[in-house]
Amino acid sequence: MGSKENMKNVTKKRPVIPNDMVSIIMPSFNTASYIAQSIRSVQRQTYPEWELIIVDDCSTDNTDEIVFRFLDDKRIHYIKNEKNQGAALSRNRALREAQGRWVAFLDSDDIWGKRKLEEQLKFMRENNYHFSYTKYEEMDEKSRKTGIMVSGPGRITKKKMYDYCWPGCLTVMYDREIVGNLQIADIKKNNDYAIWLKAVEKADCFFLNKCLALYRRGRKGSISTQGYTTLLKWHYRLFRGNGNSPLFSAFCTMRNIVFGMFKRVIYTKKTIK
């Protein structure tokens, strides 16, 4: 990526990290229909020490108008890219702006339960964990719960993270004092997975067996609506972009298919209503 020197400079100049603050990373692009729900779910958190960093990637809808209604809350920061750069570079920009010790992720069409931050921080502090994720439930495009609950392995090592992207992006939190100030390559898809592959180099990822978030599935243009051939290409590019050989990247991509099926069988359950 062409901005390596700039990223080094940003890392060197980081301020002292506030011990209690959670920096929430929210890229946005044309989610005016949903982003207000996402922001309100952050404002309802029982844990108050947070900042929300929204980086908009040149939306062409009225995302600006929606977000501006929330900017009286001084914990919310809104940045707009001068040109469309994609989710990876938007996340990088938000991560460079982050001031908190703890980093969490919420896409601009997903929703958190009100105790998400409180419960997850308690889990990490009590167990001295530095990287964690939680269970989540799926909802449809109209915010209706589907009853599909997604969990994962209790502990994800580096090897297991290469097997599959087990954590849902909206459930992840990590400790910057241990994991560091992460920046990722400019890849168009799977950029959240690229972050986890870097984070797990410094700390294993532990699972909190509580449903603390709602993931929106089926929105037009989201990764969940793409075909398998396209997904395979993106996975291969992800592993190649992480410095791996073509053969190892192809091997990891095929393992992802196998463990993806395993996740659907073992860790994806329909709840009884």
C-alpha positions in Angstrom: 0.0 0.0 0.0 1.4 3.4 -1.0 1.0 5.1 2.4 3.3 3.0 4.6 5.4 5.9 5.6 2.4 8.0 6.6 1.1 5.1 8.7 4.4 4.8 10.5 4.3 8.5 11.3 0.8 8.2 12.7 1.8 5.3 14.9 4.8 7.2 16.4 2.7 10.2 17.3 -0.1 8.3 19.1 -1.2 10.1 22.3 -1.4 8.3 25.7 -4.3 5.9 25.5 -7.1 6.5 28.0 -7.5 3.4 30.0 -11.3 3.2 30.0 -12.4 4.6 26.6 -13.8 2.4 23.8 -13.2 3.7 20.3 -16.0 2.5 18.0 -15.1 2.2 14.3 -18.0 2.8 11.9 -17.4 3.1 8.1 -20.4 4.2 6.2 -21.5 4.2 2.5 -25.1 4.9 1.4 -26.7 3.6 4.7 -29.0 6.5 5.4 -31.9 4.1 5.9 -30.1 2.4 8.7 -27.3 4.5 10.3 -29.6 6.3 12.7 -30.5 2.9 14.3 -26.9 2.0 14.5 -25.9 5.3 16.2 -28.8 5.1 18.7 -27.7 1.6 19.7 -24.3 3.1 20.6 -25.9 6.0 22.5 -28.0 3.6 24.5 -25.0 1.7 25.9 -24.9 1.3 29.6 -21.1 1.8 29.4 -20.7 5.6 28.8 -17.0 5.9 28.1 -16.9 5.7 24.4 -16.3 7.6 21.2 -17.9 6.8 17.9 -15.8 7.5 14.8 -17.9 7.5 11.6 -16.0 7.7 8.4 -18.3 8.2 5.4 -16.9 7.1 2.0 -18.6 9.7 -0.2 -22.2 8.5 0.2 -24.5 9.7 -2.5 -27.6 9.4 -0.4 -28.6 11.6 2.6 -26.2 10.0 5.1 -24.8 13.5 5.9 -28.2 14.8 6.9 -28.9 11.8 9.1 -25.6 11.9 10.9 -25.6 15.7 11.5 -28.7 15.2 13.8 -26.5 13.3 16.2 -23.4 15.6 16.3 -24.6 17.5 19.4 -23.3 14.4 21.2 -19.6 15.3 21.5 -18.6 11.6 21.7 -19.6 11.3 18.0 -17.1 12.3 15.4 -17.9 12.4 11.7 -15.3 12.4 8.9 -16.0 12.3 5.2 -13.5 11.1 2.7 -12.7 13.5 -0.1 -13.1 10.7 -2.6 -14.4 7.2 -2.5 -11.7 4.9 -1.1 -13.4 1.8 0.0 -14.1 0.2 3.4 -10.5 -0.8 4.1 -9.0 2.7 3.9 -12.1 4.1 5.7 -11.5 1.8 8.6 -7.8 2.6 8.5 -8.7 6.3 8.8 -11.0 5.7 11.7 -8.4 3.6 13.5 -5.8 6.4 13.1 -8.2 8.8 14.7 -9.1 6.5 17.6 -8.2 7.7 21.1 -9.3 4.9 23.3 -7.5 1.9 24.7 -10.2 -0.5 23.5 -11.4 -0.7 19.9 -14.8 -2.1 18.8 -16.5 -2.3 15.4 -20.0 -1.6 14.3 -21.1 -1.3 10.7 -23.6 1.4 9.9 -26.4 -1.0 9.2 -26.0 -3.2 12.3 -27.2 -2.8 15.9 -25.8 -3.4 19.4 -27.7 -4.5 22.5 -27.5 -1.8 25.2 -25.2 -3.9 27.5 -22.8 -4.8 24.7 -19.8 -2.7 25.8 -20.3 -3.2 29.5 -20.6 -7.0 29.2 -17.7 -7.4 26.8 -15.3 -5.2 28.8 -16.2 -7.0 32.0 -15.4 -10.4 30.3 -12.1 -9.1 29.0 -10.9 -7.4 32.2 -11.9 -10.3 34.5 -10.1 -12.9 32.4 -7.2 -10.7 31.2 -8.2 -11.1 27.6 -7.0 -8.7 24.9 -9.1 -9.8 21.9 -12.7 -11.1 22.0 -16.0 -11.5 20.2 -19.6 -12.4 21.1 -22.6 -14.2 19.7 -25.0 -12.3 17.5 -28.5 -12.7 16.0 -29.4 -12.0 12.3 -32.1 -9.6 11.2 -33.5 -8.9 7.7 -33.4 -5.7 5.7 -36.4 -4.4 7.6 -34.8 -5.0 11.0 -36.9 -8.0 11.8 -35.1 -10.7 13.8 -34.8 -14.0 11.9 -34.1 -16.2 14.9 -30.7 -17.2 13.4 -28.1 -17.1 16.2 -24.4 -17.3 15.3 -21.6 -18.2 17.8 -18.1 -19.7 17.3 -15.2 -21.4 19.0 -14.3 -20.6 22.6 -10.7 -19.7 21.7 -9.3 -18.7 18.3 -5.6 -19.1 17.8 -3.7 -17.8 14.8 -4.1 -21.2 13.0 -7.9 -21.2 13.7 -8.2 -17.6 12.4 -6.6 -18.7 9.1 -9.1 -21.6 9.0 -12.1 -19.2 8.9 -13.2 -15.7 9.9 -15.1 -16.8 13.0 -15.9 -13.4 14.6 -18.7 -11.2 13.4 -17.3 -7.8 12.8 -20.0 -6.1 14.9 -19.0 -8.2 17.9 -15.2 -7.7 18.0 -13.2 -5.8 20.6 -9.5 -5.6 21.2 -7.0 -3.9 23.5 -4.7 -1.5 21.7 -2.1 -1.6 24.4 -1.4 -5.3 23.4 -2.6 -5.5 19.8 -1.3 -2.1 18.7 -2.4 0.5 16.2 -3.5 -1.7 13.2 -3.6 -0.7 9.6 -4.5 -3.0 6.7 -3.9 -3.3 3.0 -6.3 -1.7 0.6 -8.5 -4.7 -0.2 -12.1 -4.1 -1.3 -13.7 -7.0 0.6 -12.9 -9.1 3.7 -11.1 -6.1 5.2 -12.5 -6.9 8.7 -11.0 -10.4 8.4 -7.6 -8.7 7.5 -7.8 -6.8 10.8 -8.4 -10.0 12.8 -5.5 -11.8 11.0 -3.2 -9.0 12.2 -4.7 -8.8 15.7 -4.4 -12.6 16.4 -0.6 -12.2 15.8 -0.6 -10.5 19.2 -3.4 -12.1 21.1 -5.7 -15.1 20.9 -9.4 -14.2 20.4 -11.9 -15.4 23.1 -15.6 -16.0 22.8 -18.2 -14.4 25.1 -21.3 -16.7 24.9 -23.9 -13.9 25.0 -25.9 -12.4 22.2 -25.1 -8.7 22.3 -25.7 -7.6 18.7 -27.9 -7.8 15.6 -26.4 -8.3 12.1 -28.3 -7.2 9.1 -28.3 -9.8 6.4 -29.5 -9.4 2.8 -29.1 -5.7 2.3 -28.4 -5.0 -1.4 -24.7 -4.7 -2.1 -23.6 -6.4 1.2 -21.1 -9.2 1.2 -23.8 -11.7 2.3 -25.6 -11.3 -1.0 -22.6 -12.2 -3.2 -22.1 -15.5 -5.0 -19.6 -18.2 -4.0 -17.3 -17.6 -7.0 -16.9 -13.9 -6.0 -16.4 -14.8 -2.4 -13.6 -17.2 -3.3 -11.8 -14.6 -5.3 -11.9 -12.2 -2.4 -10.6 -14.8 0.0 -7.7 -15.7 -2.2 -6.8 -12.0 -2.6 -7.0 -11.5 1.1 -4.5 -14.3 1.9 -2.2 -13.2 -1.0 -2.3 -9.6 0.3 -1.2 -10.8 3.7 2.2 -11.8 2.2 1.4 -15.5 1.6 2.5 -17.6 -1.5 -0.1 -18.4 -4.2 -0.1 -22.1 -3.1 -0.6 -21.3 0.6 -3.3 -18.7 -0.3 -5.2 -21.3 -2.4 -4.9 -23.8 0.4 -6.3 -21.3 2.9 -9.1 -20.4 0.6 -10.1 -24.1 0.3 -9.9 -24.5 4.0 -12.2 -21.5 4.4 -14.8 -23.3 2.3 -14.7 -26.4 4.6 -14.7 -24.5 7.8 -17.5 -22.2 6.5 -19.7 -25.3 6.1 -18.6 -26.4 9.6 -19.7 -23.0 11.0 -23.1 -23.2 9.4 -23.6 -26.7 10.9 -22.1 -26.3 14.3 -22.3 -22.6 15.2 -25.4 -21.3 13.3 -28.6 -22.2 15.0 -32.3 -21.4 14.6 -33.7 -20.4 17.9 -37.2 -21.6 19.0 -39.6 -18.7 19.4 
